[in-house]
C-alpha cells in the first residue's frame, strides 16, 4: 500500500516563522548603515549580511553572567541593536531572518554541530538557507570570528572567496554517503586559513524553528557544561582580520594564517569589549565580566 499523504496541521502556525512584524526594520537598517531600496534579490541579501556581520559583535556576556537570553525578536533587537550588548548565534540569525522576511526573502533555519575540536558536539549552532533569484544560498551572521562575511552558494565543492580582496575562502563539502535521493545526508562548511582548510560545522537539510532554538538556547544558558557559561567570549569580523577575546586573551587572526595575541589585565578587558568589539556595557556589567574572566583564566592557568 502506498504511504498515506496528509496535510501538515501546523503549516500556517506563526511559530514556524520569524516574527518579522516585531522588527523595527528602519532602526535595524540605520544601525547597520544600510540605505537604498531593498528587495528579494542577491544584492540586498548580501548587503544586509555584510553589514550585520561587520557591525554587531558576537558576545556571550549575558550568559557568562548567569542571565537568560530572550529569543523574541523585539528583545533581540533591543539588546543587539539599541543597547549593543552583543549576542550569540540564535539572536543574530533570528534577527537577520526577520529582516530578510521583511524584504521578501523566506529563510529556513537549520541546526549545526560545531567542529572546534575532536569531540562530537550537540547540534546547537544555527544557520540559514534561502532561495534568492533561483539560487540557493547559505547565510550565517552568528558564528563569530572566522565565519561567513556574506551569503555563499549552497553548492558542494565550490570554493567561494569573500572579503574586500577575496582574502577569505569557504567551501561546502559532502560528508557520509548520499541518501536515497542522491543528496548528501551531511554537509560541512569549511574555511581556509593560509593554505589549510578547517571544518567550521556540519549540518543537514532538516529545518529547525524558533521553538527548537528556544530549547537549544535554554540548554546553553543553563547547563553546567555549556561553553558559554564557562568563559567570556567576544568576536568580531574586521577589515582583513578576525578579532577574538577568550577570557583575558585578545587575538587578531588574518586570512594568511598569521595571528597575534596578548594577555589583558583586569582593567583592559572592559576597554577591549568597548573599543574592539563595540559593546556598550554599563560599568557594573563590564567590571563583573572582567572579574569573572580573570577568575576563569587564573583557575585554568594557576601561577
Buried (B, 14 or more C-beta within 10 A) or exposed (E): EEEEEEEEEEEEEEEBBBBBEEBBBEEBBEBBEBEEEBEBBBEBBBBBBBBBBBBBBBBBBBBBBEEEBBBEBBEBBBBBBEEBBBBBBBBBBBBBBBBBBBBEBEBBBBBBBBBEEEEEBEBBBBBBBBBBEEEEBBBBBBBBBBBBBBBBEBBEEEEBEBBEEEBBBBBBBBEEEEEEEEEBEBBBBBBBBEEEBEBBBBBBBEEBBBEBBBEBBEBBBEEEEBBBBBBBBBBBBEEBBBBBBBBBEBBBBBBEEEEEEEEBEEEBBBBBBBEBBBBEBEEEBBBBBBEBBBEBBEEEEEE
